[in-house]
Amino acid sequence: MKDKKINELIGKCFTKAQSSKRKCFVEGCNNNAINSHLLQKNGTLSLLAEKQHVWQTSYDKFPKGNYTIKEVGVNNSLTFKGFCNLHDTQIFKSIESGTINFDEYKNLLLLSYRALLKEYRDKETMNDCFRLILKQVNDLKSKSSFEAMITANQYMMWDLEYDMACINEDLSTESRVFHFEVLALPKLEVCCSACFSLVSIADSLKITESGYIKTEPIPAVILNLIPEANETKLILGYNKISEKYLLDPISEFRNLRDDELLKKVSDFIIRSVEIWICSNTFYQEKIYPRKEKIITLLNHFVLQGQFSKEKIDLNLFK
């Protein structure tokens, strides 16, 4: 199949998969999921909104595969199909109503939970897209390529399922299987909630005669950047099972000066956070004058598909 036709097919299948209804994540609930905000709409997001709008990065996966930064309404910013209205209200009440207490372990867990679920939904959507494509392609090379992408996504979904199950158990038993670093930054007009890996998927696979076998979960970092009235909270979390990979790179944040810390956060966002938002003021002052370079960097690191240690000669906050 020629590139133009395959791109058209991918675009149609992705749109169909993305618009599909999704069931609530609560086991046994058959209600459809609503569009939930990753972060508090009437708190975090409203702090950044000007005339009920913010600027949000958007990655057009198919067919172009390019980043844009566009103005969106608050109602449509940082959303995903997670839970039905009833369960979304019940489960996340403590981080949705009023000021969030960041000293409460449960609240940090709930913020992390949404980030993991959003990542899982994205991979689920991609695999649905690829399965739709497989029904319409005939050449072996194309079929093999899409089957390989489904397998890679499934590996990552299993890892996300493991962390999601740990959080579900933690919420009821308070077993504290996650570690969190909570740091105060100067007030920033940027926010995000995302999970990503600091290592390649290849690091958790081993080669056998029959192919690849998973040996352990890919260590995931969960990052929340949450502006408040006078400061911004940076929350970094991970499952303690991954401590041997993540203890050193995460704990080093504690000892950085503000300028070093802001550069580190900027690097994380550019390398690993697919969707983040900022205020109109921040966009006009910090993004727009360097928009072409920022988009080039975002495209470069997203297309790599894994965490990179390449030096980035740009700081979003300067």
For each residue, the residues with C-beta under 8 A, 3 or more apart:
1: 5 6 9 137 138 139 142
2: 5 6
3: 6 7
4: 7 8
5: 1 2 8 9
6: 1 2 3 9 10 137 142
7: 3 4 10 11 62 63
8: 4 5 11 12 63
9: 1 5 6 12 13 133 136 137
10: 6 7 13 14 62 63 129 133
11: 7 8 14 15 62 63
12: 8 9 15 16
13: 9 10 16 17 129 130 132 133 136
14: 10 11 17 18 61 62 125 126 129
15: 11 12 18 19
16: 12 13 19 20 129 132
17: 13 14 20 125 126 128 129 132
18: 14 15 125 129
19: 15 16
20: 16 17 125 128
21: 32 33 81
22: 32 33 81 121 124
23: 29 30 31 32 33
24: 29 30 31 32 33 82 83 84 87
25: 29 33 82 83 87 117
26: 29 83 84 87 91
27:
28:
29: 23 24 25 26 83 84 87
30: 23 24
31: 23 24 84 85 86 87
32: 21 22 23 24 81 84
33: 21 22 23 24 25 36 81 82 83 84
34: 81 82 83 84 85 88
35: 76 79 80 81
36: 33 79 80 81 82 83 88 92 114
37: 40 41 45 77 78 79
38: 78 79 80 114 115 118 193
39: 43 44 45 78 111 191 193 224 226
40: 37 43 44 45 95 96 100
41: 37 44 45 46 74 75
42: 45 46
43: 39 40 46 47 98 99 100
44: 39 40 41 47 48 191 226 227
45: 37 39 40 41 42 48 49 54 74 77 78 191 277
46: 41 42 43 49 74
47: 43 44 227 228 229
48: 44 45 54 189 190 191 227 277 278 279 282
49: 45 46 52 53 54 74 279
50: 53 54 279 280 281
51:
52: 49 73 74 75
53: 49 50 71 72 73 74 280
54: 45 48 49 50 71 72 74 77 277 278 279 280
55: 69 70 71 72 277 278 279 280 282 283 287
56: 69 70 71 72 77 78 275 276 277
57: 67 68 69 274 275 276 277 298
58: 67 68 69 70 275
59: 65 66 67 274 275 298 302
60: 64 65 66 67 68
61: 14 65 126
62: 7 10 11 14 65 129
63: 7 8 10 11
64: 60
65: 59 60 61 62 299 303
66: 59 60 295 299
67: 57 58 59 60 295 298 299 302
68: 57 58 60 295
69: 55 56 57 58 283 287 291 294 295
70: 55 56 58
71: 53 54 55 56 280
72: 53 54 55 56 76 77 277
73: 52 53 76 77
74: 41 45 46 49 52 53 54 77
75: 41 52
76: 35 72 73 79
77: 37 45 54 56 72 73 74 277
78: 37 38 39 45 56 191 192 193 275 277
79: 35 36 37 38 76
80: 35 36 38 114 117 118 121 122
81: 21 22 32 33 34 35 36 121
82: 24 25 33 34 36 88 114 117 118 121
83: 24 25 26 29 33 34 36 87 88 91
84: 24 26 29 31 32 33 34 87 88
85: 31 34 88 89
86: 31 89 90
87: 24 25 26 29 31 83 84 90 91
88: 34 36 82 83 84 85 91 92
89: 85 86 92 93 96
90: 86 87 93
91: 26 83 87 88 110
92: 36 88 89 95 96 110 114
93: 89 90 96 97
94: 97 100 101 104 106 107 110
95: 40 92 100 107 110 111
96: 40 89 92 93
97: 93 94
98: 43
99: 43
100: 40 43 94 95 107 226
101: 94 104 107
102: 107 108 182 233 235
103:
104: 94 101 107 108
105: 108 109 174 176 180
106: 94 109 110 171 174
107: 94 95 100 101 102 104 110 111
108: 102 104 105 111 112 178 180 182 235 237
109: 105 106 112 113 167 170 171 178
110: 91 92 94 95 106 107 113 114 171
111: 39 95 107 108 114 115 193 222 224 226 235
112: 108 109 115 116 167 178 180 195 222 224 237
113: 109 110 116 117 164 167
114: 36 38 80 82 92 110 111 117 118 193
115: 38 111 112 118 119 193 194 195 222 223 224
116: 112 113 119 120 160 163 164 167 195 220 222
117: 25 80 82 113 114 120 121 164
118: 38 80 82 114 115 121 122 193 194
119: 115 116 122 123 160 194 195
120: 116 117 123 124 157 160 161 164
121: 22 80 81 82 117 118 124 125
122: 80 118 119 125 126
123: 119 120 126 127 153 156 157 160
124: 22 120 121 127 128 157
125: 14 17 18 20 121 122 128 129
126: 14 17 61 122 123 129 130 149 153
127: 123 124 130 131 150 153 154 157
128: 17 20 124 125 131 132
129: 10 13 14 16 17 18 62 125 126 132 133
130: 13 126 127 133 134 146 147 149 150 153
131: 127 128 134 135 150
132: 13 16 17 128 129 135 136
133: 9 10 13 129 130 136 137 146
134: 130 131 137 143 146 147
135: 131 132
136: 9 13 132 133
137: 1 6 9 133 134 142 143 146
138: 1 142 143
139: 1 142 143
140: 143 144
141: 144 145
142: 1 6 137 138 139 145 146
143: 134 137 138 139 140 146 147
144: 140 141 147 148
145: 141 142 148 149
146: 130 133 134 137 142 143 149 150
147: 130 134 143 144 150 151
148: 144 145 151 152
149: 126 130 145 146 152 153
150: 127 130 131 146 147 153 154
151: 147 148 154 155
152: 148 149 155 156 201
153: 123 126 127 130 149 150 156 157
154: 127 150 151 157 158
155: 151 152 158 159 201 204 205 214 218
156: 123 152 153 159 160 201 218
157: 120 123 124 127 153 154 160 161
158: 154 155 161 162 214 217
159: 155 156 162 163 204 217 218 220
160: 116 119 120 123 156 157 163 164 195 220
161: 120 157 158 164 165
162: 158 159 165 166 217 239
163: 116 159 160 166 167 217 220 239
164: 113 116 117 120 160 161 167 168
165: 161 162 168 169
166: 162 163 169 170 177 178 239
167: 109 112 113 116 163 164 170 171 178
168: 164 165 171 172
169: 165 166 172 173 175 177
170: 109 166 167 173 174 175 176 177 178
171: 106 109 110 167 168
172: 168 169
173: 169 170
174: 105 106 170
175: 169 170
176: 105 170
177: 166 169 170 239 240 241
178: 108 109 112 166 167 170 237 238 239 240
179: 237 238 240 243 247 250
180: 105 108 112 235 236 237
181: 234 235 236 237 250 251 253 254
182: 102 108 233 234 235
183: 233 234 235 236 253 254 261
184: 231 232 233 234
185: 188 231 232 233 234 258 261 262 265
186: 231 232 258 262
187: 227 228 229 230 231 232
188: 185 225 227 232 262 282 317
189: 48 227 278 279 281 282
190: 48 225 227 232 269 276 277 278 279 282 316 317
191: 39 44 45 48 78 225 226 227 232 276 277 278
192: 78 223 224 225 269 273 275 276 277
193: 38 39 78 111 114 115 118 223 224 225 226
194: 115 118 119 222 223 272 273 274 275 276
195: 112 115 116 119 160 220 221 222 223
196: 220 221 223 271 272 273 307
197: 200 201 218 219 220 221 306 307
198: 219 221 245 246 249 307
199: 203 204 218 219 245 306 307
200: 197 203 306 307
201: 152 155 156 197 204 205 218 306
202: 205
203: 199 200 218
204: 155 159 199 201 214 215 216 217 218
205: 155 201 202 212 213 214 215
206: 212 213 215
207: 211 212
208: 211 212 213
209:
210: 213
211: 207 208
212: 205 206 207 208
213: 205 206 208 210
214: 155 158 204 205
215: 204 205 206
216: 204
217: 158 159 162 163 204 220 239 241 242
218: 155 156 159 197 199 201 203 204
219: 197 198 199 238 239 242 245 246
220: 116 159 160 163 195 196 197 217 238 239 242
221: 195 196 197 198 236 237 238 246 250 272
222: 111 112 115 116 194 195 235 236 237 238
223: 115 192 193 194 195 196 234 235 236 268 272 273
224: 39 111 112 115 192 193 233 234 235 237
225: 188 190 191 192 193 232 233 234 235 265 269 276
226: 39 44 100 111 191 193 232 233 235
227: 44 47 48 187 188 189 190 191 231 232 233
228: 47 187 231 232 233
229: 47 187
230: 187
231: 184 185 186 187 227 228
232: 184 185 186 187 188 190 191 225 226 227 228
233: 102 182 183 184 185 224 225 226 227 228
234: 181 182 183 184 185 223 224 225 253 261 265
235: 102 108 111 180 181 182 183 222 223 224 225 226
236: 180 181 183 221 222 223 250 253
237: 108 112 178 179 180 181 221 222 224
238: 178 179 219 220 221 222 242 243 246 250
239: 162 163 166 177 178 217 219 220 242
240: 177 178 179 243
241: 177 217
242: 217 219 220 238 239 245 246
243: 179 238 240 246 247
244: 247
245: 198 199 219 242 249
246: 198 219 221 238 242 243 249 250
247: 179 243 244 250 251
248: 251 252
249: 198 245 246 252
250: 179 181 221 236 238 246 247 253
251: 181 247 248 254
252: 248 249 255 256
253: 181 183 234 236 250 256 261 264
254: 181 183 251
255: 252
256: 252 253 260 261 264
257: 260 261
258: 185 186 261 262
259: 262 263
260: 256 257 263 264
261: 183 185 234 253 256 257 258 264 265
262: 185 186 188 258 259 265 266 315 317 318
263: 259 260 266 267 315 317
264: 253 256 260 261 267 268
265: 185 225 234 261 262 268 269 317
266: 262 263 269 270 312 314 315 316 317
267: 263 264 270 271 312
268: 223 264 265 271 272 273
269: 190 192 225 265 266 272 273 276 316
270: 266 267 273 294 297 298 301 312 314 316
271: 196 267 268 301 307 308 312
272: 194 196 221 223 268 269 301 307
273: 192 194 196 223 268 269 270 276
274: 57 59 194 302
275: 56 57 58 59 78 192 194
276: 56 57 190 191 192 194 225 269 273
277: 45 48 54 55 56 57 72 77 78 190 191 192
278: 48 54 55 189 190 191 282 283 286 287
279: 48 49 50 54 55 189 190 282 283
280: 50 53 54 55 71 283 284
281: 50 189 284 285
282: 48 55 188 189 190 278 279 285 286 287
283: 55 69 278 279 280 286 287 288
284: 280 281 287 288
285: 281 282 288 289
286: 278 282 283 289 290 316 317 318
287: 55 69 278 282 283 284 290 291 294 316
288: 283 284 285 291
289: 285 286
290: 286 287 293 294 314
291: 69 287 288 294 295
292: 295 296
293: 290 296 297 314
294: 69 270 287 290 291 297 298 314 316
295: 66 67 68 69 291 292 298 299
296: 292 293 299 300
297: 270 293 294 300 301 312 314
298: 57 59 67 270 294 295 301 302
299: 65 66 67 295 296 302 303
300: 296 297 303 304
301: 270 271 272 297 298 304 308 310
302: 59 67 274 298 299 305
303: 65 299 300
304: 300 301 308
305: 302
306: 197 199 200 201
307: 196 197 198 199 200 271 272
308: 271 301 304
309:
310: 301
311:
312: 266 267 270 271 297
313:
314: 266 270 290 293 294 297
315: 262 263 266 318
316: 190 266 269 270 286 287 294
317: 188 190 262 263 265 266 286
318: 262 286 315
